[in-house]
Amino acid sequence: MSANHQQPDSAKKVNFGHQEVSPEEKTERVNAVFRTVAKRYDVMNDIISFGSHRIFKRMVLHMSGVRAGGKVLDLAGGTGDMAALFADAVGSAGRVVLTDLNEAMMRVGRDRLLDHGLTQIDFCRAPAEALPFADQQFDCACISFGLRNFTDKDLALRELLRVLKPGAALIVLEFSKPTDPLLESAYKAFQTFWPPIGKALVGDAQPYQYLVDSIRVHPDQKALRQMFSDAGFVDAEYHNLLGGIAAIHRGRKPTEVPTTD
């Protein structure tokens, strides 16, 4: 089977934060958000997470099982944090394909990774819902804080299943839902500071208001685990981080395709 080029259903509405918009409008709005923040994206991540996102990303690498010579898809790879970690893991004999839809984010990532001499990384601008890769190409796929921005999450998960080799893992690191009500209240109070900090850093509060809203409407841990299963992944599981403020989800492509009678 060749690469699948399905597109999100333009007749349905999708969430852009708390708003319901067409798939096309969400794609363009998300692109505009990341064009605005690309140059200061990593600085803001360090501020709002107190640097913890870097620890989480190393946990993702550990859970991936990636080995030297492997081929990894870093989807929504943006400025290249995960791609750099995977590049070290696969070594000179492996490949990492950093894929993102936003050109500004990819430009920042490409410049940074090439400056560090990581030549085993390829760059591909493409939507998550229509990956331009043949079936069964990758030993692992990763999404780091990007899934909630996808126009059609279910379609993207099916695409990821298609391009993974049998038995390969998909790892998703994403904001999630705190499991303790007091922690959830404190976290929401902390989030109110993000737009004014964003205003000070990049001159625009709106991208960080979108960040807050997108976290609040994103599926919780159990719902996302079910989405993995619905897409065809097996052994779907999640691991809460910081009491559920974030979570690492992991699923595996079946080694055998189920048959029907």
N, C-alpha and C positions, 0 to 999 in steps of 0.2 A: 504494500500500500504506500502511496506517495504522501508527501506532506499535506496535511489537512489545512484548508484555508477557509474554515467556517468563520463567520462574523457574528457578533452579538445581534440579537433580534432587535431591529430598530423600532419595532412597534411597542416594545415594553419600556417601562420606566425603571431607572436604577437610582441608587442613592449617591448623591454628592453631598457628603455630610448629612444634614437633616433634610435636604431638599431632594425632591424627586425630579429627575431630568431624563432626557433621552440618552441612550448610550453614546451617541456622537457628541452630545454636549458635555457629558462627563469626561470623555476622553480628552477633549480640548481644554476643559477647565483644569483637569489634573496636570496636563502638559504645561499650562500657564503657571500653575502653582510651582512646579519644579523648575521652570525657567527662571522664576523670580528668586528662588532660594539656592540655586545650584552652587554658587561660589562660596556660600557660607553654610552649606548644609551640614557638614561634619562638625563645625564649631557649635552649631545649635544643638546637634545630637549630644555632644559632650556635655553641654550645659544642662539640658533638660533631663539627662539620664545620669548625671554626675559620673560619666565615663563608664557606666555599667554595660552599655551596649557593646563595648569592645570585649568584655568578659563573655557576654552571651554569644557573641559571634565565634569565639574560640570553642565554646561548648558545642555549637552547631558543627564546627569542623570535626570535633572529636566524635560526635554522634554519626557523622556521615559515613565513616569507615573508608574514606577515600585513600587510595594507595598510590605509590609512585607509578607513573605511566597511565593513570586513569584519565578519563575525559569527563569534565564537569560542566553542567549548565548553571550559570549564575544568573537567574532571571530577575529582572528589575534590579540589576546589579549596580546601577547608578554610579557613584563615585569610586567604587572598586574595593571597598574594605574586604568583603568576602572573597572576591576574585584574587586578591593578594594572598590571603591565607590559603586558598585552594591551590594557587600556583606553587607555593612552597611545598605543599603536600604531594602534588603530582610530579613535581620536578621537571627537568628539561625534556623528558620523554613523554610527558603528558600534555594535555591541552585543557584550558579553561575558556569557555565561551561566555563572555559577559554580554547579556542581551538586555536592552532597555528600549522603551519607546521614546524617551525624552532625550533629544540631541544635546541639550545643554549639560545635563547630568553626565552623559557619556563622554562628553568632551573633557570635563573635569577629571573623570576617572581614567580616560585614556592618557592624558598628559601625566597624571600622577604615576600610573603603572609603568609607562614607558620610561619615565625619569628614573624609576627604580630598577630598570633593566629586566622587567618581567616580560620577556618576549614570547612566552608560551601562552599568552592570553590573546584571543581573538575577540573582535567587537562586532556586534550585530544589532542594528536598530530594527525592532519588530514588535508587534503587539503580542501580549501573552496568549491571546485567544486564537492566534494564527501563526504558530511558530514555523519558520521556514526551514525545518530540518526533517530529514527522512526518519522513518520509524527506527526505534531501538538504537539510538546513537550514543546515549550517555550512561555512564556508570553511576551518576548521582546528579540530582538537581536540587537547587536551593533557592529560596526566596527569603530575603532578610528585610523585614519591615516594608514590604511592598504589596502583599496580597490584598490588603484592604483598598488599595487604589485601583485594582483591576476593574474594568468595565463589566466583565462577566466572569466571576470567580469560578463557577461550575465548569464553564467551557475551558477556561485556562487550566484547571486541574485535569480535565480529560486530555488536553493537549500534552500536558506534562507526562501523563501516563503513557501516551503514545510514543514519545521520543525517548523514554527511558528503556534500558535493557531489562529483560526479565530478572527479577530479584533485586533491581536497583532501588535506592531509597530517594524519596522526596523529603526534604527537611524545610519546614517553614517556621521562621522566627517572626513573631508578630505581637503587637500589643494585644492584651486580652482583658479579662474581667477579674478584678480582685475578688477573692473568695470570702473575705471578711468585710462586713458592712462598715466598720469603723475605718478600715484601710481604704475602702472605696470612697468614703466621704472625704478623707484627707487627700486622696489622690485627685479627686475632682476639684478640690480647693487649690491644690498645687497647679493644676492645669490652667486655672484662670490667669496665671502669670505668663503663660507661654505667648499669647498674642502680643502683649506689650514688650516682652523680651525680643520677639521677632521683629517688632517695629523698630526697636533700637538697633538691631543687628543688620537687618536687610532693608529697612525703610518701609516695610509693609507688614501689617499685623494679620491680614486676611489669610495668607498661607498657613499660619499657625492656628487660626480659628478653625480652618478646614481640618487641620491635624487633630484638634480636640474633637470635633464633630465626627470625623471618620472613625476614630477610636470608639466612640460611644455607640455607633450603629453597626460596628463590625460584629460578626457572629462570635458568640462566646466559645469557650473551649469545647464543650460537648457538641455544639452545633457544627463547629469546624471539623471535629473528628468525624461526624456523620457525613459531612461533605466529602471528605477523603474517601470514605467507604462507598458513597454513592458514585463517585468518579471511577471506582474500580480498584482502589488501593486496598491492600490487606495489612493486617497487623497495625492498624492505625492507632496511634497513642499520642498523648501530650504530657508535657512536663512543665508545671507552673514555675515561674521565676518571680521573685519578690512578691510572693503571695498572690500571684495571678495577674500582676500588672502587665506582665508579658508571659508568653508561653512558647515553648518549642514543640511543634507538631512533627510527627514522623510517620510516614507510610511507605509501603513497599509495593512495587509492581509484582503481580503474581508470576511465579516461575512457569506456570502452565496456564494457558487460556482456557477458561471454563467452556465446556461443550454443552449443547442443548440436545435434548432427545428429539 
